[in-house]
Amino acid sequence: MGFVIARSDTSLFIFRQGNDMAYLLLYVDDIILCTSSNDLQERCILHLRKEFPMSDLGPLNNFLGISVTRTPSFMLLSQQKYALEILERAGMGTCKPSATPVDTNSKLSANLGPSVVDPTLYRNLVGALQYLTFTRPNIAYAVQQVCLFMHDPQEPHFTSLKRILHYIQGTIDHGLHLYPTTDTRLITYTDADWGGCPDTRRSTSGYCYF
């Protein structure tokens, strides 16, 4: 049909022809198809069916564990079910919520206390939280901090990990809101501390794209 691979993502294929435009996102055997018209959508699906056995599941409502909810004004991407599973996995399904994911009065470092009893559980939970940041960028910094100690997690690190889980408990229905706009500009905010790491005295930078 004339789809070309996007430069930024080899799983994304783009079709342009006159006023027609289509985006096809592929992950193993799951596909998201967005088109500029219903006619183009039908043509794309027909062409794909000639090449591969496939089923059209209709409007998108779930992709790779991320639920998609449409409203008249925005689209919500949520991993609420996945977040609940993480809490249960940690044995914190009924824990009290926290207002913030990080204790700003303390800094994590490499040697703070005894090693955790089950380092595999620590790594498992941190890995799960990394996937959760896809729709919860507000926990990205906190998760990055506990990621630094995967090689030798200690009890204070696990306490910080649990702080993130307490925060998730109180914000379980949060997700990523996408609003329609004709503005294609990217706005970037960036900042950094000065020698903030207590172990290396290296600085940490951060950024946000809108």
Sequence and secondary structure as in RCSB ss.txt:
>XXXX:A:sequence
MGFVIARSDTSLFIFRQGNDMAYLLLYVDDIILCTSSNDLQERCILHLRKEFPMSDLGPLNNFLGISVTRTPSFM
LLSQQKYALEILERAGMGTCKPSATPVDTNSKLSANLGPSVVDPTLYRNLVGALQYLTFTRPNIAYAVQQVCLFM
HDPQEPHFTSLKRILHYIQGTIDHGLHLYPTTDTRLITYTDADWGGCPDTRRSTSGYCYF
>XXXX:A:secstr
   EE SS TTEEEEEETTEEEEEEEETTEEEEEESSHHHHHHHHHHHHHHS      S  EETTEEEEE SS E
EEE HHHHHHHHHHTT TT    S SS TT    S SS B S HHHHHHHHHHHHHHTTT GGGHHHHHHHHTTS
SS BHHHHHHHHHHHHHHHHTTT  EEE   S     EEEEE SS  TTT    EEEEE 
